[in-house]
Amino acid sequence: MSSKVREVIPDPEAEGALAALRRARLDAERVALTTGTYLIQAKDGKPVRVAPRPEVAKTSPASGRGSKSV
C-alpha cells in the first residue's frame, strides 16, 4: 500500500477493510461482466451507472477466500 494511503489510514484494521472493499469491487465487476450489467456507484451523492472494466475479466479471483465462481 502506498505511503500516501497509509498516512490517511494508519490503523491496520482499517487497512484490512480497505483491501476487503477492493476485493468486493473486483468481485462485483466480474459478476457485472458475466451478466452484462452495470455497477451502481455514488458520485456527488447521487447513484450513477458505471460499466465494469473489461480488464477485470482477465484477472482471476483470489483462491482460498471462499468466493463463488461466476
Buried (B, 14 or more C-beta within 10 A) or exposed (E): EEEEEEEEBEEEEEBEEBEEEEBEBBBBBBBBBEEEEEBEEEEEEEEEEEEBBEEBEEEEBEEEEEBEEE
